């Protein structure tokens, strides 16, 4: 019974799609920030601050 449960757990885990990479989210955030800056809604300093936050540096 235990082996059957373990096999079911492995099958469920294997069937789950992989999580999207975090880099994709960062790219989207940076693109949004660049758009805001291009529209004049963010200053250079604000853009730099937010960019550093998104990149974790």
C-alpha positions as CSV (number, residue, x, y, z in Angstrom):
1,X,0.0,0.0,0.0
2,X,2.8,2.4,0.9
3,X,4.6,1.8,-2.4
4,X,1.4,2.5,-4.3
5,X,0.9,5.8,-2.5
6,X,4.5,6.8,-3.3
7,X,4.0,5.9,-6.9
8,X,0.8,8.0,-7.1
9,X,2.6,11.0,-5.5
10,X,5.4,10.7,-8.0
11,X,3.0,10.5,-10.9
12,X,1.1,13.6,-9.7
13,X,4.4,15.5,-9.2
14,X,5.6,14.5,-12.7
15,X,2.3,15.6,-14.3
16,X,2.6,19.1,-13.0
17,X,3.9,21.6,-15.5
18,X,7.2,23.4,-14.5
19,X,6.9,26.8,-12.9
20,X,7.7,29.6,-15.3
21,X,11.2,31.0,-14.8
22,X,11.5,34.0,-12.5
23,X,13.4,35.8,-15.3
24,X,10.3,36.0,-17.4
25,X,8.6,37.9,-14.6
26,X,11.6,40.2,-14.2
27,X,11.6,41.0,-17.9
28,X,7.9,41.9,-17.8
29,X,8.5,44.1,-14.8
30,X,11.5,45.8,-16.4
31,X,9.5,46.3,-19.6
32,X,6.7,47.9,-17.7
33,X,9.1,50.2,-15.8
34,X,10.7,51.2,-19.1
35,X,7.3,52.0,-20.6
36,X,6.5,54.2,-17.6
37,X,9.8,56.0,-17.9
38,X,9.3,56.5,-21.7
39,X,5.9,58.0,-20.9
40,X,7.5,60.4,-18.5
41,X,5.8,58.9,-15.5
42,X,9.0,57.8,-13.8
43,X,12.1,59.9,-13.4
44,X,15.6,58.5,-14.1
45,X,16.2,58.1,-10.3
46,X,12.8,56.3,-9.8
47,X,13.5,54.0,-12.7
48,X,17.0,53.2,-11.4
49,X,15.5,52.5,-7.9
50,X,12.8,50.2,-9.1
51,X,15.1,48.4,-11.6
52,X,17.5,47.7,-8.7
53,X,14.6,46.4,-6.7
54,X,13.4,44.1,-9.5
55,X,16.9,42.7,-10.1
56,X,17.4,42.2,-6.4
57,X,20.6,44.3,-6.2
